[in-house]
Every structure is written in C-alpha cells, then in structure tokens.
Amino acid sequence: MVTSHRRFTGVFKRSNGSSRLIITTIMGMVFGYFIGISFPSVSLTKISLPSSIMSSLDVAFGDDHQRLSGRSFPENLGSIPLTPKIYVPTNPRGAESLPPGIVVAESDFYLRRLWGEPSEDLMKKPKYLVTFTVGLAQKNNIDACVKKFSEDFQILLFHYDGRTSEWDQFEWSKSAVHISIRKQTKWWYAKRFLHPDVVAAYDYIFIWDEDLGVEHFNGDKYIQLVKKHGLEISQPGLEPNNGLTWQMTKRRGDREVHKDTEEKPGWCSDPRLPPCAAFVEIMAPVFSREAWRCVWHMIQNDLVHGWGLDFALRRCVEPAHEKIGVVDSQWIVHQVIPSLGSQGNTENGKAPWQGVRERCRNEWTMFQDRLANADKAYYSQNGKTRG
C-alpha cells in the first residue's frame, strides 16, 4: 500500500506541474495580445537604446533606409508579383522585353567617380578616342605621341607585355584607360574591346601602332582637316624616306590631303580602287564612328594581324575614293621597330619575328579567300550577278 500511494503522489505532482505550464503559457499569450493592440507600431527611433547601438544602425541603414521607406515597388504588391508584358522588336537583341526608356545600348570609356551625383562625374567629355597597342620599351615614344593630343581625346592603351603600373610616371597615364592582355595584336584588342556600341560616344577612333614619330603632327589640326575634306577613313601621310610604304600613303608636301595616286604598272585595275585610291595602311588608321561600325564587323576573330583589311576598307564607305584619304599636312614617321615580332616563339629553327611575319602573310591570303567566298555566297543566294 505504501508503494501504491507513492506512485499516485508522483503522478499527481507531474500532472499539477503540466497544468501550471499550460496556464502560464495561455496567460502569456493573452498578455502579449493586449500589449500588441495597445501599441500597433513601434519605431526604432522611439525606443531608448544605447547610443553605440543607434550609431551602428545609422551606419547600416543611413539615408537609403529613409529613401526606400518612401518608395513603393509596384511589381511586388499583391500576392502575385506583376511583370509588365512588353515586347519591343526594335530594341537591341535580347532586350525586347524591356521598355525602350530603360535600354542603354551604347557605352564609352569615360572614367567615373565612386561617389557624388553621376551627372557631375565628368567635367568634360572627350570627343575622340586614341588607342595604342604598347610595350613598356616604347613608353617614351608613346609619351611624345600622347602629348600631341588635347583633352578632347580619350587615351586608351592596350598592353601586350602585361606591364601597366610603370606607366604611372606619366601624369596623363592616370586618366588613361589601360587594358592588359599579354602577346596580342591591336586588331585582337579592337575586336574584343572596341565594339561600335562601346565607342559610340566618340566621333573618330584612332587605332595606332606604337612606333610612330609625331614631331610634325597635331591631333586637333588633323581632325579639322578630316572634317574639312569629308574623310571617313584616313591616316596621316608617311615620311617618304622612312620605311617601305605604298605610294598612296606617302606624304605630299604641296597639299593638305590627297585621295589617289599612281602606282606601278598593272597594280591598279581601276584608278579608283586600292592601292591607287580608297586605301590607307593599317599602322595608323583613323575611322569615323559610322565607318568603324562597318569595319569592326569585317575584322575576323582569328585573324589577328589585320593584313588584307586595308584593301577591303573601301566596302565601308561610299563613294570610297572620295571618303578615304591621306592627310599630308599632318604627317608622321614610321620608325619600323619590330617590337611585336619579338612576342613570338622560336619554332622549327625560325626566329620569333620570322614566325610572326609568316603568319601575317598567311592571314592575308585567308582573309582574301574568305571575302571572295562571302561575295560568291551572297550573289548566289540572292540570284544576283556582281556589278
């Protein structure tokens, strides 16, 4: 009997404890309910917290919290998010579902701040883009070149040797754009970084080598002459006594600009075709925004040296013999420094520059074949004959 009494007493105590827990929980819920309806909203600013905690919250939320608290997000209202049904076929490819007013199809190389109002970032917007493909060994020559261009020109350096920080010795380098990828050519860079929509902010694009002497050149005067003579594709005249050049690109001392020339017998099937007209070389070309949009699409991804491109530039302007020319009164010297050739490898007993030159010639043939085949395919597909 004693044992049974103890068991009953233990069960009673456990049951009594459980009852108290349930009653306490219910009372807590009721109390919380009345507190809730008595204080429907509580602001952090009305709660007296230690100053250290409040300062931390200020840093975390700051003005953004105040700005966002006053905004509504219509796409997130209601139980089901609403997405506008938009289709604009004239938008850029891939952006058809966006309202035209939010689409930004073009860009630039303007350097912007990380603070302040975006509208106040730029004191002045450069009108023209000048690019050089460079190695550190030619830094002094590039320094001389850059100084021939005013603040209206944005400077962009493509570094084929991977060395960029050393250029900071020049003050202008701190506001230039630097892109560094080892052992590539300027046409490789141009195809990947100078898409027409990326450089659309610039009226003219210079795509220059690093070994050019510019003692007799001025960027602003060059632009004036290009505009005056209606040149969409151009280059400065080359000093006749320095390096091998075509007759077309040799400087003439008696004029501002020339657009045609006479070459060796048999070289020109038509006096209005390259290399007698509608022709500039690829060492220092200058393109208008409109001409570059066409030329960029003609550059081949895998043909990195650009050989043969000069003979095809005429396809991008009309009439080519009027809109392609050489600016004689602003002329340069081709120093013929084979710096890019040294970036090659020794293979099959050939010096690095020999392998590079061999590929240049092969690419010229390949480009000509591709262009001819593309012409044939076009005329065949459209049932036309070449005029």
C-alpha positions as CSV (number, residue, x, y, z in Angstrom):
1,M,0.0,0.0,0.0
2,V,2.8,2.4,0.7
3,T,4.2,1.8,-2.7
4,S,0.9,2.5,-4.5
5,H,0.5,5.7,-2.6
6,R,3.9,7.0,-3.6
7,R,3.2,6.2,-7.3
8,F,-0.1,8.1,-7.1
9,T,1.5,11.1,-5.5
10,G,4.2,11.3,-8.2
11,V,1.7,11.2,-11.0
12,F,-0.3,13.9,-9.3
13,K,2.7,16.2,-9.0
14,R,3.7,15.7,-12.6
15,S,0.1,16.5,-13.7
16,N,0.0,19.5,-11.5
17,G,3.2,20.9,-13.0
18,S,2.0,20.4,-16.5
19,S,-1.2,22.3,-15.7
20,R,0.7,25.2,-14.3
21,L,2.8,25.3,-17.5
22,I,-0.2,25.4,-19.8
23,I,-1.9,28.1,-17.7
24,T,1.2,30.2,-17.7
25,T,1.5,29.9,-21.5
26,I,-2.1,30.9,-22.0
27,M,-1.7,33.9,-19.7
28,G,1.4,35.0,-21.5
29,M,-0.3,34.8,-24.9
30,V,-3.3,36.9,-23.6
31,F,-0.9,39.5,-22.1
32,G,1.0,39.7,-25.4
33,Y,-2.1,40.2,-27.3
34,F,-3.2,43.1,-25.2
35,I,0.2,44.7,-25.4
36,G,0.1,44.3,-29.2
37,I,-3.2,46.1,-29.7
38,S,-2.2,48.8,-27.3
39,F,1.0,49.6,-29.3
40,P,0.2,49.0,-33.0
41,S,3.5,50.4,-34.3
42,V,6.8,50.9,-32.6
43,S,9.7,52.9,-34.3
44,L,13.3,52.3,-33.6
45,T,13.7,56.0,-33.1
46,K,11.2,55.9,-30.2
47,I,12.9,53.2,-28.4
48,S,15.6,54.3,-26.0
49,L,18.6,52.3,-27.0
50,P,22.3,52.9,-26.1
51,S,23.9,55.4,-28.3
52,S,26.5,52.9,-29.6
53,I,23.7,50.7,-30.9
54,M,21.9,53.6,-32.6
55,S,25.1,54.8,-34.3
56,S,25.6,51.3,-35.7
57,L,22.1,51.2,-37.1
58,D,22.6,54.6,-38.7
59,V,25.7,53.4,-40.5
60,A,23.9,50.2,-41.6
61,F,20.8,51.9,-43.0
62,G,21.6,55.5,-43.4
63,D,19.8,57.6,-45.9
64,D,19.0,54.5,-48.0
65,H,16.5,53.3,-45.4
66,Q,14.7,56.7,-45.4
67,R,14.6,56.9,-49.2
68,L,13.4,53.3,-49.6
69,S,10.7,53.6,-46.9
70,G,9.0,56.3,-49.0
71,R,9.1,54.2,-52.2
72,S,6.6,51.6,-53.4
73,F,7.5,48.7,-55.6
74,P,4.5,48.1,-57.8
75,E,5.8,44.8,-59.2
76,N,5.9,43.3,-55.7
77,L,2.4,44.5,-54.5
78,G,-0.3,41.9,-54.0
79,S,0.0,38.1,-53.5
80,I,1.3,37.5,-57.1
81,P,4.2,39.6,-58.4
82,L,3.3,41.5,-61.6
83,T,5.7,41.7,-64.5
84,P,4.7,44.1,-67.4
85,K,4.1,42.3,-70.7
86,I,6.4,44.1,-73.0
87,Y,7.8,43.2,-76.4
88,V,9.7,45.8,-78.5
89,P,11.2,44.1,-81.6
90,T,13.2,47.3,-82.4
91,N,15.1,47.0,-79.1
92,P,18.7,45.5,-79.2
93,R,18.7,41.7,-79.4
94,G,18.0,40.2,-76.1
95,A,16.4,43.4,-74.7
96,E,13.0,43.0,-76.4
97,S,11.2,42.6,-73.0
98,L,12.3,45.9,-71.7
99,P,10.6,49.3,-72.1
100,P,12.8,51.4,-74.6
101,G,13.2,54.1,-72.0
102,I,15.4,51.9,-69.8
103,V,17.5,50.4,-72.5
104,V,21.1,51.8,-72.8
105,A,22.5,50.2,-75.9
106,E,25.8,52.2,-76.1
107,S,28.7,52.9,-73.7
108,D,32.0,54.7,-73.5
109,F,35.4,54.8,-71.8
110,Y,34.7,57.8,-69.6
111,L,36.1,57.3,-66.1
112,R,33.6,57.9,-63.4
113,R,33.8,58.6,-59.6
114,L,32.6,56.2,-57.0
115,W,30.7,59.0,-55.1
116,G,28.6,62.0,-55.7
117,E,25.9,62.6,-58.4
118,P,26.5,60.7,-61.7
119,S,25.6,63.9,-63.6
120,E,28.5,65.7,-62.0
121,D,31.2,63.0,-62.7
122,L,32.6,64.5,-65.9
123,M,33.9,68.0,-66.2
124,K,34.4,67.4,-69.9
125,K,33.6,64.5,-72.3
126,P,36.3,63.6,-74.8
127,K,35.1,63.7,-78.4
128,Y,37.7,61.3,-79.9
129,L,39.3,58.0,-78.9
130,V,43.0,57.3,-79.4
131,T,44.3,53.8,-78.9
132,F,47.9,52.5,-78.9
133,T,49.0,48.9,-78.6
134,V,52.1,49.2,-76.5
135,G,55.0,47.6,-74.6
136,L,57.0,49.4,-71.9
137,A,60.1,49.6,-74.1
138,Q,58.3,52.3,-76.2
139,K,57.0,54.3,-73.3
140,N,58.9,57.5,-74.2
141,N,57.7,57.4,-77.8
142,I,54.1,56.9,-76.6
143,D,54.6,59.8,-74.2
144,A,55.6,62.0,-77.1
145,C,52.5,60.8,-79.1
146,V,50.0,61.4,-76.3
147,K,51.2,64.9,-75.8
148,K,50.1,65.7,-79.4
149,F,46.5,65.2,-78.4
150,S,44.4,67.6,-76.4
151,E,41.9,66.9,-73.6
152,D,39.3,66.3,-76.4
153,F,41.0,62.9,-76.9
154,Q,40.5,59.9,-74.7
155,I,43.7,57.8,-74.4
156,L,43.4,54.0,-74.3
157,L,46.5,51.8,-74.0
158,F,46.4,48.1,-74.9
159,H,49.4,46.4,-73.1
160,Y,50.8,43.4,-74.8
161,D,53.6,42.9,-72.3
162,G,51.5,42.9,-69.1
163,R,53.3,45.9,-67.6
164,T,50.9,48.7,-66.7
165,S,51.9,50.3,-63.3
166,E,55.2,51.6,-64.7
167,W,53.3,54.0,-66.9
168,D,52.1,56.0,-63.9
169,Q,55.3,58.0,-64.1
170,F,53.4,60.0,-66.8
171,E,50.7,62.2,-65.4
172,W,48.4,61.6,-68.4
173,S,48.5,57.9,-67.7
174,K,46.5,58.3,-64.5
175,S,43.5,59.4,-66.6
176,A,44.0,57.0,-69.4
177,V,42.3,53.6,-69.8
178,H,44.7,50.6,-69.5
179,I,43.8,47.1,-70.8
180,S,46.5,44.4,-70.3
181,I,46.5,41.0,-72.0
182,R,49.8,39.5,-73.0
183,K,51.1,38.9,-76.5
184,Q,48.1,40.1,-78.5
185,T,47.8,42.5,-81.5
186,K,45.9,45.7,-81.8
187,W,43.3,44.1,-84.1
188,W,42.7,41.3,-81.5
189,Y,42.2,44.0,-78.9
190,A,40.0,46.1,-81.2
191,K,37.7,43.2,-82.0
192,R,37.1,42.5,-78.3
193,F,37.2,45.9,-76.7
194,L,36.2,48.4,-79.4
195,H,32.7,47.2,-80.3
196,P,30.9,50.0,-82.1
197,D,28.4,50.3,-79.3
198,V,31.2,50.7,-76.8
199,V,32.9,53.5,-78.7
200,A,29.7,55.2,-80.0
201,A,30.4,58.3,-77.9
202,Y,33.5,59.2,-80.0
203,D,33.3,60.9,-83.4
204,Y,36.6,59.4,-84.5
205,I,38.7,56.4,-83.4
206,F,42.4,56.2,-83.9
207,I,43.9,52.7,-83.9
208,W,47.7,53.3,-84.0
209,D,50.9,51.4,-83.6
210,E,53.5,52.3,-81.0
211,D,56.4,53.1,-83.3
212,L,55.2,56.4,-84.9
213,G,57.1,59.6,-84.9
214,V,54.8,62.6,-84.4
215,E,57.1,65.7,-84.5
216,H,55.0,67.1,-87.3
217,F,51.6,66.0,-86.1
218,N,48.8,67.7,-84.1
219,G,45.7,65.9,-83.2
220,D,43.3,68.9,-83.3
221,K,44.5,70.1,-86.6
222,Y,44.3,66.6,-88.0
223,I,40.6,66.4,-87.0
224,Q,39.9,69.8,-88.6
225,L,41.3,68.6,-91.9
226,V,39.5,65.3,-91.8
227,K,36.2,67.1,-91.3
228,K,37.1,69.7,-94.0
229,H,37.7,67.1,-96.6
230,G,35.0,64.7,-95.7
231,L,37.2,61.8,-94.8
232,E,35.5,58.8,-93.1
233,I,38.7,56.7,-93.1
234,S,42.1,58.3,-93.1
235,Q,45.7,58.3,-91.9
236,P,48.5,60.9,-91.6
237,G,50.9,61.0,-94.5
238,L,54.1,59.0,-94.0
239,E,57.6,60.4,-94.4
240,P,58.7,59.0,-97.8
241,N,62.3,58.4,-96.8
242,N,61.5,56.2,-93.7
243,G,60.4,52.6,-94.2
244,L,58.6,50.9,-97.0
245,T,55.2,52.3,-97.9
246,W,52.7,52.3,-100.7
247,Q,52.7,55.3,-103.0
248,M,49.2,56.2,-101.7
249,T,50.3,56.7,-98.1
250,K,53.5,58.7,-98.8
251,R,53.2,62.3,-97.8
252,R,53.0,65.0,-100.4
253,G,54.4,68.4,-99.5
254,D,52.2,70.5,-101.7
255,R,48.7,69.9,-100.3
256,E,46.6,69.3,-97.3
257,V,45.1,65.9,-98.3
258,H,45.3,63.5,-101.3
259,K,42.9,60.7,-102.2
260,D,44.6,59.0,-105.1
261,T,48.0,58.2,-106.6
262,E,49.8,56.4,-109.4
263,E,51.3,53.0,-108.7
264,K,53.5,50.6,-110.6
265,P,52.1,49.5,-113.9
266,G,49.5,46.7,-113.5
267,W,49.0,47.2,-109.8
268,C,45.6,49.0,-110.1
269,S,42.9,47.6,-112.3
270,D,40.9,50.8,-111.7
271,P,42.3,54.2,-110.7
272,R,39.6,54.5,-108.1
273,L,40.5,51.2,-106.4
274,P,43.3,50.2,-104.0
275,P,46.1,50.7,-103.9
276,C,45.7,53.7,-106.2
277,A,42.7,55.1,-104.3
278,A,40.3,54.3,-101.5
279,F,43.3,53.0,-99.5
280,V,45.1,53.6,-96.2
281,E,47.5,51.3,-94.3
282,I,46.7,49.6,-91.1
283,M,49.6,51.1,-89.0
284,A,47.8,54.4,-88.2
285,P,44.2,54.4,-89.4
286,V,41.6,56.8,-88.2
287,F,37.9,55.9,-88.5
288,S,34.7,57.9,-88.2
289,R,32.1,56.5,-85.9
290,E,30.0,55.3,-88.8
291,A,32.8,53.8,-90.8
292,W,34.1,51.9,-87.7
293,R,30.7,50.3,-87.2
294,C,31.2,48.6,-90.5
295,V,34.9,47.9,-90.3
296,W,34.6,46.3,-86.8
297,H,32.2,43.7,-88.3
298,M,34.7,42.9,-91.0
299,I,37.6,42.1,-88.6
300,Q,37.9,38.3,-88.2
301,N,38.2,36.9,-84.7
302,D,41.0,34.5,-85.5
303,L,43.0,36.7,-88.0
304,V,44.9,38.9,-85.5
305,H,47.3,40.9,-87.7
306,G,44.8,42.7,-89.9
307,W,46.7,42.0,-93.2
308,G,44.4,42.4,-96.2
309,L,42.0,44.6,-94.2
310,D,43.4,47.8,-95.8
311,F,42.3,46.6,-99.3
312,A,38.8,46.0,-98.0
313,L,38.1,49.2,-96.1
314,R,36.5,50.7,-99.2
315,R,33.5,48.5,-98.6
316,C,32.5,50.5,-95.6
317,V,32.1,54.0,-97.1
318,E,30.6,55.3,-100.3
319,P,32.0,56.6,-102.6
320,A,35.2,55.2,-101.2
321,H,37.6,57.1,-103.5
322,E,36.1,60.4,-102.0
323,K,35.9,59.4,-98.4
324,I,39.2,57.6,-97.8
325,G,42.3,59.7,-98.0
326,V,45.7,60.7,-96.6
327,V,46.3,63.9,-94.6
328,D,49.6,65.3,-95.9
329,S,50.0,68.4,-93.8
330,Q,49.8,66.5,-90.6
331,W,52.3,63.7,-91.1
332,I,54.2,61.0,-89.2
333,V,57.3,58.9,-89.4
334,H,57.1,55.1,-89.3
335,Q,60.0,54.1,-87.1
336,V,59.7,50.4,-88.1
337,I,60.5,48.9,-84.7
338,P,59.6,45.2,-84.8
339,S,58.6,45.0,-81.2
340,L,55.5,42.8,-81.9
341,G,57.7,40.3,-83.7
342,S,59.7,39.7,-80.6
343,Q,56.5,38.5,-78.9
344,G,56.5,35.3,-81.0
345,N,58.2,32.0,-80.2
346,T,61.1,30.2,-81.8
347,E,59.8,27.3,-83.8
348,N,61.4,24.9,-86.3
349,G,64.7,26.9,-86.1
350,K,62.9,30.2,-87.1
351,A,63.4,33.4,-85.2
352,P,60.3,34.8,-83.4
353,W,59.9,37.6,-85.9
354,Q,60.0,35.2,-88.8
355,G,57.1,33.1,-87.5
356,V,55.1,36.3,-86.9
357,R,55.8,37.5,-90.4
358,E,54.8,34.2,-91.9
359,R,51.5,34.2,-90.1
360,C,50.9,37.8,-91.4
361,R,51.2,36.6,-95.0
362,N,49.1,33.5,-94.4
363,E,46.3,35.6,-92.8
364,W,46.3,38.0,-95.8
365,T,45.6,35.0,-98.1
366,M,43.0,33.6,-95.7
367,F,41.2,37.0,-95.5
368,Q,41.1,37.4,-99.2
369,D,39.7,33.9,-99.7
370,R,37.0,34.4,-97.0
371,L,35.9,37.7,-98.5
372,A,35.8,36.3,-102.1
373,N,33.8,33.3,-100.8
374,A,31.4,35.5,-98.9
375,D,30.8,37.6,-102.1
376,K,30.1,34.5,-104.1
377,A,27.7,33.1,-101.5
378,Y,25.8,36.3,-101.3
379,Y,25.3,36.7,-105.1
380,S,24.4,33.0,-105.4
381,Q,21.9,33.1,-102.6
382,N,20.2,36.2,-103.9
383,G,20.3,35.3,-107.5
384,K,22.4,38.4,-108.4
385,T,25.4,38.9,-110.6
386,R,28.3,41.0,-109.4
387,G,28.2,44.5,-110.8
